[in-house]
Amino acid sequence: MITKKRVTINLVSFYIAWWSILISYWKGFIVWGWLVLFIVLASHFFFVSINKKKDLIEVLSIAGLGIVLDTLLFQFKILNFNESLFNFLPPLWLIGIWCLFATTISYSFILLRNRIPAQVLVGGFFAPISYITGAKFSLLSVHEPFPTYYVIHGACWLIFFPLCFAVSKKIKGY
C-alpha cells in the first residue's frame, strides 16, 4: 500500500540525490554524488517499493524513454551538454537523474495519477525549469533564445509526462 511515509521518503530522497549529483559534478566531487544516488536508489527498493520487480521495470522503462527524449533534444540542439556519453547520449549524471525521476512517478507524483490535465501542466511548466537548474550549475546549456527553448522543451514534456504515467499504469496495472 502506498502510504504518506513512502511518498515522503521518495520525495525527500529524490531531492537529496538530485541536488547531490548536480552539486558533486559542479564542484568536482563526482564520486560523492554517485554514492548518494546509489544509496537513494537502493533505499527506494528496500524501503519504499511495494513491488520491487514492477518498480524496477518501471524505472528502467521510464528512464529509457527519458534518455531517448534527452538524446533527441541534444541532437536537435535544444539541450547542449558539456559532456556526453558516446558523443550522442546524455551525460552519465543525467542518466542517473532519469533513474531517480522514474522512481517518483508511482510515489511522489501519486496524486497526479489519472489526472492527465494536471500531468500536462506540471510536465510542460516545471520540467524545463529543472534543466535550467542544470544550466545554472554549468552542466548543460539550453537553446537560445530562451523562449524558444522553453516552448519546445515544454511541449515535449506536455506529452512525455503523461506518457510516464501511462507506462507506469501499463506495468503496474493501476
Secondary structure, 3 states (H helix, E strand, C coil): CCCHHHHHHHHHHHHHHHHHHHHHHHHCCHHHHHHHHHHHHHHHHHHHCCCHHHHHHHHHHHHHHHHHHHHHHHHCCCEEECCCECCCECCHHHHHHHHHHHHHCCCCCHHHCCCHHHHHHHHHHHHHHHHHHHHHCCCEEECCCHHHHHHHHHHHHHHHHHHHHHHHHHHHCC
